[in-house]
Amino acid sequence: MDKISGQKSAVQYLYPPIEPFDRRTLDVGDGHQVYMEQSGTPDGLPVIVLHGGPGGGCSPAMRRYFDPRVYRIILFDQRGCGRSKPHASVEANTTWHLVDDIERIRTELGIERWCVFGGSWGATLALIYGITHPERCTHLVLRGVFTMTQRELDWFYGGGAGRFWPDTWQRFVQIIPEDERDDLIAAYHRRLFSDDVRLETTYAKAWSAWENALASVQSSGVGADSPADYARAFARLENHYFINAGFLEHDGWILANIGRLADVPGTIVQGRYDMICPPDTAHALAAAWPKALMRMIPLAGHALSEPGISSELVNVMNRLGRA
């Protein structure tokens, strides 16, 4: 889950735009080519940025949370989205493929240990990567925590969030026949994987609009109309991961394995009024993770670009850069 809202006021907190000093495409196997870039200082503190979705792709704005004089900033588009190819493909595209891709990038760049920065699904992936490879993590910085549980999916796709946004929820639900509305993830899945690109795009835009509409605490309840190619990749990949429960062994896998992060510090930045990933998940994660520090941001929703969230994330990275 993840969508950057259109708020412009957050820009005052961010570092000026910078261009990458390295762009490349990595062949990660299974027919996938993954886009990766580096910016900032080549010998700086390494930080890898994990975008949301799954399927959201990285953007230039994501470089702006890090002092480019201090950090070596690494972004990549996860399999099937952004500039990675094949576009919108779910073949050989699971959580564990992505964990392997992160390790491949680390090895390719000759990095021993790095900070892992991710929000929403990016926070999920950061946690899973950290649990799998704790010795490679100096710090996890997480925003808008999502732990890939059925309870979280039921909240967002089973009517919980819809009770706060009934008009927006109605638009999301009404294009599905009534006899399929008991499982909207499955109903959308049938249409997003219909082999009819026009039909897939129609439902992809509806899927993306529902999430985008709830990203900001200042939302009007109307989601932006995403470009067709973006929406199709975003919706197909997100739905693919959700219908497969994140490819985890069991529900609640992240909290069950949080002990693996006992020696890894973390900072959680959470919007108090996050409608996509409610704060109780972040609270439970912080309670179970002794080295985690929780920052609850008042009057903030889910989006990375919420002003209070942007400000705190920059502050966190500045503090880590001085440590």
TORTI-322474 format. One line per field, with one value per residue: residue in one letter; x, y, z of N, C-alpha, C in turn. Coordinates in steps of 0.02 Angstrom, whole numbers, plus 50000, padded with zeros to 5 digits. Example, Ala and Ser with C-alpha at 12.3 -4.5 7.8 and 13.67 -1.06 7.14 Angstrom:
TORTI-322474
residu <- [A_S]
n.u <- [50660_50642]
n.v <- [49716_49888]
n.w <- [50390_50354]
ca.u <- [50615_50684]
ca.v <- [49775_49947]
ca.w <- [50390_50357]
c.u <- [50660_50645]
c.v <- [49835_50002]
c.w <- [50390_50394]
This chain:
TORTI-322474
residu <- [M_D_K_I_S_G_Q_K_S_A_V_Q_Y_L_Y_P_P_I_E_P_F_D_R_R_T_L_D_V_G_D_G_H_Q_V_Y_M_E_Q_S_G_T_P_D_G_L_P_V_I_V_L_H_G_G_P_G_G_G_C_S_P_A_M_R_R_Y_F_D_P_R_V_Y_R_I_I_L_F_D_Q_R_G_C_G_R_S_K_P_H_A_S_V_E_A_N_T_T_W_H_L_V_D_D_I_E_R_I_R_T_E_L_G_I_E_R_W_C_V_F_G_G_S_W_G_A_T_L_A_L_I_Y_G_I_T_H_P_E_R_C_T_H_L_V_L_R_G_V_F_T_M_T_Q_R_E_L_D_W_F_Y_G_G_G_A_G_R_F_W_P_D_T_W_Q_R_F_V_Q_I_I_P_E_D_E_R_D_D_L_I_A_A_Y_H_R_R_L_F_S_D_D_V_R_L_E_T_T_Y_A_K_A_W_S_A_W_E_N_A_L_A_S_V_Q_S_S_G_V_G_A_D_S_P_A_D_Y_A_R_A_F_A_R_L_E_N_H_Y_F_I_N_A_G_F_L_E_H_D_G_W_I_L_A_N_I_G_R_L_A_D_V_P_G_T_I_V_Q_G_R_Y_D_M_I_C_P_P_D_T_A_H_A_L_A_A_A_W_P_K_A_L_M_R_M_I_P_L_A_G_H_A_L_S_E_P_G_I_S_S_E_L_V_N_V_M_N_R_L_G_R_A]
n.u <- [50042_50028_50037_50086_50029_49957_50000_50081_50141_50232_50355_50441_50511_50600_50754_50842_50806_50900_51009_51034_51195_51219_51140_51061_51016_50975_50995_50899_50864_50743_50682_50666_50706_50777_50763_50882_50953_51078_51109_51167_51306_51443_51528_51455_51343_51259_51092_50947_50800_50636_50498_50318_50160_50125_50198_50206_50321_50474_50513_50579_50557_50577_50711_50733_50727_50843_51001_51104_51239_51279_51223_51223_51114_51000_50888_50761_50656_50536_50505_50413_50359_50362_50512_50558_50562_50479_50336_50206_50203_50170_50234_50354_50363_50367_50366_50484_50565_50587_50657_50774_50815_50848_50958_51042_51064_51132_51250_51298_51332_51431_51411_51418_51336_51179_51061_50887_50747_50578_50404_50233_50186_50322_50373_50332_50407_50535_50538_50525_50640_50736_50712_50751_50883_50959_51089_51133_51079_51085_50992_50816_50700_50537_50378_50204_50150_50127_50088_50052_49939_49787_49691_49724_49703_49566_49517_49540_49489_49373_49274_49298_49375_49289_49179_49208_49223_49103_49046_49154_49191_49077_49092_49201_49153_49035_49053_49069_48979_48840_48837_48969_49031_49071_49202_49309_49441_49464_49363_49404_49524_49489_49455_49563_49654_49609_49652_49610_49656_49594_49484_49553_49621_49518_49467_49584_49606_49499_49530_49653_49612_49531_49624_49711_49626_49614_49735_49783_49762_49695_49610_49483_49409_49403_49492_49642_49649_49742_49876_49852_49947_50023_49922_49877_49989_50011_49888_49874_49991_49981_49860_49892_49990_49915_49810_49881_49923_50041_50138_50188_50226_50127_49983_50016_50153_50262_50261_50273_50403_50480_50578_50698_50747_50801_50924_50931_50908_50762_50654_50492_50377_50222_50062_49933_49801_49793_49711_49730_49829_49802_49848_49857_49925_50060_50083_50075_50183_50291_50282_50321_50451_50598_50701_50641_50586_50447_50361_50225_50125_50030_49873_49897_49892_49914_50006_50171_50206_50135_50141_50185_50235_50334_50421_50461_50524_50634_50698_50728_50818_50919_50963_51012_51114_51203_51245]
n.v <- [49941_50110_50280_50433_50586_50738_50851_51008_51083_51012_51022_51116_51054_50969_50912_50998_50959_50826_50749_50580_50500_50382_50269_50117_49959_49806_49635_49522_49394_49263_49324_49458_49631_49750_49917_50028_50157_50277_50413_50569_50560_50467_50398_50405_50378_50229_50210_50121_50140_50089_50075_50094_50006_49847_49891_50027_50096_50195_50371_50534_50621_50545_50547_50657_50660_50647_50707_50753_50771_50687_50560_50409_50373_50252_50197_50090_50016_49901_49730_49723_49853_50036_50082_49956_49797_49647_49752_49768_49633_49481_49363_49257_49346_49383_49414_49357_49350_49487_49516_49444_49520_49642_49604_49568_49693_49756_49678_49697_49832_49832_49852_49835_49850_49934_50071_50046_50107_50132_50144_50105_49974_49970_49978_49855_49769_49811_49767_49628_49601_49644_49553_49437_49465_49522_49557_49641_49764_49929_50014_50027_50128_50169_50204_50234_50101_49936_49770_49661_49577_49480_49547_49682_49692_49663_49775_49878_49831_49769_49849_49923_50047_50104_50139_50263_50333_50330_50372_50371_50237_50178_50206_50127_49999_49984_49947_49814_49662_49628_49499_49465_49542_49506_49471_49573_49585_49465_49478_49591_49538_49442_49524_49608_49521_49473_49458_49550_49699_49825_49807_49770_49889_49979_49929_49933_50070_50105_50031_50091_50223_50216_50190_50300_50406_50404_50436_50557_50661_50776_50746_50755_50648_50605_50515_50539_50528_50406_50381_50264_50156_50160_50139_50010_49927_49953_49913_49778_49717_49747_49684_49552_49522_49537_49445_49333_49338_49405_49312_49254_49137_49117_49198_49348_49338_49430_49496_49381_49347_49451_49454_49426_49549_49600_49658_49762_49931_50036_50160_50220_50308_50373_50417_50490_50488_50393_50316_50211_50124_50092_50163_50068_49955_49996_50033_49909_49845_49924_49898_49765_49765_49794_49889_49988_50152_50253_50374_50466_50557_50698_50749_50694_50591_50452_50469_50486_50616_50696_50842_50843_50713_50710_50808_50749_50631_50683_50743_50629_50561_50655_50655_50523_50534_50612_50534]
n.w <- [50000_49960_49918_49856_49911_49841_49908_49922_50019_50095_50039_50093_50193_50137_50059_49926_49752_49679_49559_49506_49520_49465_49363_49326_49253_49320_49289_49363_49352_49308_49201_49233_49235_49334_49381_49451_49552_49607_49715_49789_49899_49847_49937_50051_50194_50173_50116_50081_49991_50002_49904_49907_49886_49849_49690_49670_49628_49622_49649_49599_49706_49819_49847_49921_50058_50122_50171_50045_50056_50152_50138_50041_49927_49883_49768_49700_49575_49611_49558_49408_49405_49386_49310_49292_49209_49150_49125_49243_49271_49354_49362_49436_49545_49698_49876_49923_49811_49799_49917_49890_49780_49840_49916_49810_49752_49857_49863_49732_49739_49831_49968_50142_50258_50285_50304_50307_50230_50225_50176_50213_50110_50083_50211_50259_50178_50215_50348_50331_50255_50349_50455_50392_50354_50469_50504_50407_50423_50481_50535_50540_50461_50468_50396_50410_50449_50390_50410_50337_50368_50383_50455_50434_50295_50292_50356_50260_50139_50171_50220_50337_50333_50244_50319_50368_50253_50166_50042_49953_49966_49913_49777_49748_49771_49696_49562_49562_49553_49663_49719_49731_49822_49948_49952_49903_49859_49792_49695_49621_49579_49483_49377_49357_49308_49186_49057_48967_48920_48919_49005_49120_49146_49174_49297_49370_49382_49465_49580_49616_49636_49750_49854_49839_49868_50006_50059_50114_50258_50231_50128_50001_49974_49846_49733_49637_49458_49401_49283_49150_49127_49244_49343_49308_49331_49468_49529_49488_49539_49677_49710_49676_49772_49889_49878_49892_50022_50048_50027_50139_50271_50367_50440_50526_50526_50530_50660_50735_50711_50753_50848_50786_50755_50869_50899_50812_50784_50767_50693_50698_50606_50613_50553_50646_50601_50501_50376_50292_50340_50492_50654_50760_50720_50702_50834_50901_50841_50886_51023_51028_50987_51052_51025_50952_50912_50930_50835_50839_50732_50744_50669_50541_50396_50292_50185_50117_50088_50178_50275_50415_50428_50328_50381_50503_50458_50388_50496_50573_50486_50479_50612_50622_50530_50596_50698]
ca.u <- [50000_50063_50025_50107_49975_49977_50013_50142_50171_50284_50418_50484_50550_50641_50815_50832_50810_50967_51009_51076_51260_51223_51077_51075_50965_51004_50961_50892_50841_50671_50656_50654_50757_50759_50794_50913_50990_51112_51119_51200_51379_51462_51556_51414_51309_51212_51022_50906_50731_50589_50434_50257_50119_50174_50182_50206_50380_50508_50506_50632_50542_50600_50781_50736_50722_50911_51052_51146_51310_51291_51198_51224_51042_50989_50818_50750_50587_50527_50486_50348_50331_50409_50554_50577_50528_50419_50290_50144_50208_50169_50272_50415_50359_50344_50405_50550_50603_50608_50710_50834_50837_50881_51025_51081_51085_51184_51311_51320_51360_51486_51392_51417_51275_51146_50997_50831_50696_50520_50339_50175_50215_50394_50388_50323_50465_50593_50535_50539_50711_50773_50706_50789_50954_50970_51159_51146_51040_51107_50933_50756_50657_50474_50324_50139_50166_50083_50121_50027_49895_49718_49655_49736_49668_49494_49502_49540_49451_49314_49225_49317_49389_49230_49131_49227_49219_49051_49036_49212_49184_49024_49120_49246_49114_48976_49067_49071_48913_48825_48851_49041_49058_49095_49275_49325_49507_49454_49322_49447_49575_49462_49451_49631_49691_49560_49683_49580_49691_49547_49447_49601_49636_49458_49465_49645_49597_49454_49569_49703_49577_49508_49681_49737_49579_49619_49806_49797_49713_49658_49577_49413_49377_49406_49560_49665_49645_49810_49889_49831_50001_50039_49867_49873_50043_49998_49831_49887_50041_49955_49810_49928_50022_49865_49772_49927_49941_50111_50182_50216_50209_50064_49959_50052_50223_50310_50265_50297_50475_50512_50637_50758_50770_50815_50985_50928_50865_50714_50612_50427_50342_50153_50010_49880_49738_49807_49653_49750_49865_49786_49904_49863_49976_50125_50088_50089_50251_50337_50280_50354_50519_50629_50744_50603_50562_50385_50345_50157_50119_49960_49844_49929_49865_49959_50052_50239_50210_50102_50193_50213_50273_50394_50465_50490_50569_50695_50731_50756_50877_50972_50991_51052_51173_51251_51262]
ca.v <- [50000_50174_50329_50500_50634_50795_50910_51043_51117_50971_51034_51158_51012_50922_50935_51017_50902_50806_50700_50522_50494_50314_50235_50055_49906_49743_49572_49485_49326_49251_49368_49525_49682_49796_49983_50049_50220_50303_50485_50591_50555_50398_50365_50424_50325_50200_50199_50096_50164_50039_50108_50060_49969_49838_49916_50100_50124_50250_50436_50580_50652_50502_50563_50722_50651_50630_50757_50722_50777_50637_50494_50375_50358_50199_50183_50044_49997_49829_49693_49734_49920_50089_50070_49886_49759_49668_49795_49740_49560_49448_49301_49260_49410_49372_49448_49327_49375_49556_49512_49425_49576_49691_49577_49572_49763_49769_49645_49732_49897_49822_49880_49785_49861_49996_50090_50027_50159_50112_50162_50066_49910_49975_49960_49783_49738_49825_49722_49559_49600_49648_49489_49387_49483_49575_49576_49689_49825_49974_50046_50027_50187_50146_50253_50207_50030_49884_49707_49609_49529_49479_49599_49746_49689_49667_49846_49922_49803_49736_49897_49962_50116_50127_50168_50333_50364_50291_50392_50346_50165_50159_50208_50070_49936_49980_49917_49741_49636_49619_49431_49456_49595_49479_49465_49621_49571_49412_49504_49633_49495_49411_49574_49633_49468_49447_49457_49604_49757_49881_49791_49773_49959_50008_49908_49957_50140_50107_50005_50142_50283_50204_50200_50369_50452_50402_50443_50619_50682_50831_50722_50769_50583_50590_50496_50562_50481_50387_50359_50195_50108_50159_50108_49938_49893_49962_49873_49707_49693_49750_49632_49488_49511_49532_49383_49280_49352_49427_49254_49237_49069_49117_49264_49374_49315_49482_49503_49318_49342_49515_49441_49427_49618_49620_49699_49813_49987_50059_50218_50215_50372_50352_50468_50474_50477_50353_50275_50152_50080_50122_50165_50013_49908_50025_50030_49839_49830_49958_49863_49700_49775_49833_49944_50033_50216_50271_50444_50474_50624_50720_50780_50667_50529_50398_50484_50507_50688_50733_50887_50821_50652_50730_50843_50702_50585_50720_50750_50563_50546_50702_50630_50464_50555_50641_50485]
ca.w <- [50000_49963_49866_49877_49899_49801_49948_49904_50076_50124_50005_50134_50239_50100_50027_49855_49704_49656_49506_49521_49488_49437_49346_49290_49254_49342_49272_49426_49336_49299_49149_49260_49234_49388_49379_49513_49546_49666_49716_49851_49905_49834_49996_50109_50231_50126_50135_50027_49998_49976_49889_49927_49839_49796_49624_49667_49595_49656_49615_49618_49772_49873_49862_49954_50130_50144_50156_49993_50075_50204_50121_49976_49924_49833_49752_49644_49560_49623_49498_49375_49408_49371_49251_49289_49157_49112_49161_49271_49272_49420_49358_49477_49580_49766_49928_49931_49755_49814_49968_49854_49738_49884_49930_49749_49745_49908_49841_49671_49756_49878_50033_50196_50298_50265_50333_50264_50237_50185_50202_50192_50089_50090_50281_50263_50145_50257_50406_50309_50238_50411_50490_50353_50352_50520_50507_50354_50436_50534_50564_50498_50468_50440_50396_50392_50454_50365_50425_50291_50402_50359_50491_50399_50231_50305_50371_50202_50083_50197_50242_50396_50312_50209_50366_50375_50187_50133_49973_49916_49968_49866_49709_49742_49775_49653_49497_49573_49565_49734_49744_49738_49865_50011_49946_49850_49832_49742_49639_49580_49550_49421_49324_49346_49274_49138_48991_48927_48947_48931_49066_49176_49160_49206_49367_49401_49401_49522_49637_49635_49659_49819_49899_49833_49899_50078_50078_50151_50308_50202_50068_49987_49962_49775_49714_49572_49402_49386_49214_49139_49137_49316_49380_49294_49368_49539_49552_49477_49586_49744_49717_49674_49837_49941_49872_49914_50091_50051_50018_50204_50292_50405_50460_50584_50522_50549_50732_50763_50700_50767_50889_50744_50753_50938_50901_50759_50804_50718_50707_50665_50598_50599_50555_50694_50567_50442_50361_50253_50387_50556_50701_50808_50696_50720_50907_50918_50819_50932_51087_51022_50961_51106_51001_50909_50938_50895_50827_50815_50704_50748_50609_50481_50370_50271_50130_50129_50080_50231_50301_50478_50416_50293_50427_50552_50424_50376_50561_50591_50446_50500_50676_50608_50494_50643_50752]
c.u <- [50044_50044_50046_50051_50002_49993_50080_50178_50228_50352_50467_50529_50604_50705_50802_50838_50883_50959_51053_51144_51269_51152_51095_51016_51000_50962_50959_50867_50766_50640_50645_50717_50736_50799_50820_50952_51024_51118_51151_51275_51401_51491_51518_51383_51256_51142_50984_50833_50684_50521_50376_50221_50096_50150_50187_50264_50411_50501_50563_50620_50570_50674_50787_50729_50791_50959_51101_51221_51330_51276_51214_51154_51029_50914_50814_50675_50581_50501_50417_50322_50385_50446_50580_50533_50530_50368_50226_50144_50208_50206_50337_50419_50326_50387_50476_50594_50629_50663_50776_50861_50873_50951_51070_51107_51141_51251_51341_51356_51417_51474_51387_51353_51245_51084_50943_50772_50636_50455_50284_50199_50291_50416_50382_50386_50528_50595_50553_50613_50753_50771_50747_50864_50969_51042_51178_51115_51071_51048_50876_50716_50592_50421_50259_50140_50109_50119_50091_49988_49825_49677_49663_49701_49592_49474_49493_49496_49388_49264_49242_49329_49328_49177_49146_49220_49166_49040_49093_49210_49132_49051_49165_49208_49063_48990_49077_49000_48902_48844_48926_49072_49081_49171_49297_49394_49502_49414_49363_49500_49551_49463_49521_49675_49647_49589_49650_49608_49644_49508_49492_49614_49578_49457_49528_49638_49551_49490_49617_49669_49554_49566_49705_49691_49588_49690_49818_49742_49670_49616_49505_49374_49375_49478_49578_49659_49716_49817_49876_49886_50020_49985_49865_49928_50030_49944_49844_49937_50015_49905_49842_49960_49970_49826_49814_49955_50015_50161_50219_50189_50143_50045_49996_50126_50273_50316_50290_50373_50514_50573_50702_50787_50789_50875_50986_50883_50818_50678_50549_50394_50272_50105_49953_49815_49749_49748_49671_49785_49856_49842_49910_49915_50046_50136_50107_50161_50301_50339_50318_50427_50556_50669_50708_50581_50502_50376_50275_50147_50046_49937_49880_49895_49920_50016_50121_50245_50167_50154_50225_50255_50338_50445_50499_50539_50636_50734_50764_50820_50935_51005_51035_51117_51226_51276_51331]
c.v <- [50062_50217_50397_50548_50695_50857_50942_51073_51077_50988_51075_51116_50973_50954_50953_50956_50889_50753_50640_50527_50426_50289_50171_50008_49841_49685_49530_49414_49322_49296_49440_49568_49736_49861_50001_50114_50237_50378_50504_50585_50482_50361_50383_50364_50295_50191_50175_50114_50114_50072_50063_50026_49904_49867_49991_50129_50181_50314_50481_50611_50610_50513_50620_50719_50643_50686_50726_50728_50721_50567_50473_50344_50309_50187_50130_50032_49922_49795_49712_49805_49973_50077_49999_49849_49684_49703_49758_49664_49534_49381_49309_49326_49398_49412_49422_49342_49446_49558_49493_49481_49629_49667_49579_49644_49779_49739_49680_49797_49892_49853_49824_49789_49928_50008_50072_50072_50140_50131_50119_49996_49912_49961_49885_49748_49751_49779_49651_49551_49600_49584_49435_49400_49536_49600_49628_49758_49866_50005_50036_50090_50172_50200_50219_50131_49985_49818_49647_49555_49533_49533_49667_49748_49695_49739_49886_49897_49766_49783_49938_50035_50146_50157_50242_50371_50327_50309_50366_50270_50141_50158_50147_50004_49929_49949_49841_49717_49619_49550_49416_49503_49570_49470_49509_49610_49517_49437_49547_49590_49465_49461_49603_49583_49433_49435_49504_49669_49815_49869_49796_49846_49994_49992_49929_50029_50146_50084_50059_50204_50276_50216_50272_50418_50456_50417_50503_50634_50739_50811_50744_50704_50564_50576_50523_50507_50464_50369_50284_50145_50102_50121_50032_49901_49895_49913_49798_49680_49693_49694_49562_49472_49500_49467_49323_49293_49370_49372_49236_49169_49065_49188_49286_49356_49367_49488_49439_49311_49405_49508_49440_49498_49644_49667_49754_49870_50008_50121_50212_50284_50357_50410_50446_50457_50442_50305_50212_50101_50109_50114_50106_49961_49933_50021_49959_49821_49861_49922_49797_49705_49821_49893_49992_50095_50238_50347_50450_50547_50646_50752_50758_50602_50480_50420_50506_50583_50728_50778_50864_50759_50668_50762_50794_50654_50620_50727_50684_50549_50593_50678_50569_50482_50585_50592_50456]
c.w <- [50000_49904_49893_49861_49862_49842_49931_49964_50107_50096_50047_50180_50202_50073_49954_49809_49684_49602_49526_49487_49455_49424_49309_49296_49271_49317_49335_49415_49327_49246_49172_49255_49284_49382_49448_49501_49612_49659_49783_49846_49896_49894_50060_50144_50185_50155_50073_50041_49964_49966_49908_49870_49872_49729_49617_49627_49635_49616_49638_49687_49829_49890_49912_50030_50163_50124_50106_50007_50124_50179_50049_49969_49867_49827_49698_49636_49568_49560_49473_49374_49394_49307_49246_49238_49173_49155_49181_49274_49343_49418_49397_49515_49648_49814_49931_49870_49769_49867_49935_49810_49780_49901_49869_49738_49795_49887_49780_49687_49808_49947_50085_50236_50278_50306_50282_50281_50194_50218_50173_50172_50093_50162_50291_50237_50186_50317_50387_50290_50302_50452_50457_50355_50405_50523_50455_50368_50493_50571_50514_50513_50430_50446_50375_50392_50432_50375_50388_50328_50372_50392_50457_50332_50240_50321_50307_50145_50106_50227_50302_50379_50277_50254_50378_50309_50145_50060_49929_49912_49918_49795_49697_49736_49718_49584_49502_49585_49640_49760_49749_49790_49933_50011_49888_49820_49778_49682_49593_49545_49484_49363_49307_49308_49222_49068_48941_48955_48962_48995_49126_49195_49195_49281_49405_49423_49461_49586_49662_49664_49731_49868_49898_49870_49974_50104_50124_50201_50282_50141_50063_49978_49889_49756_49645_49520_49380_49312_49207_49153_49210_49355_49370_49331_49443_49564_49544_49528_49658_49756_49718_49741_49891_49938_49893_49984_50098_50044_50083_50227_50330_50422_50524_50585_50546_50624_50765_50759_50718_50812_50851_50738_50822_50942_50848_50781_50747_50741_50665_50665_50573_50603_50602_50660_50500_50431_50322_50297_50457_50608_50749_50785_50714_50796_50929_50898_50867_51000_51086_51004_51009_51082_50954_50946_50896_50894_50797_50794_50706_50683_50545_50461_50352_50227_50155_50130_50130_50265_50366_50471_50380_50340_50475_50519_50409_50442_50582_50552_50462_50565_50664_50572_50538_50695_50743]
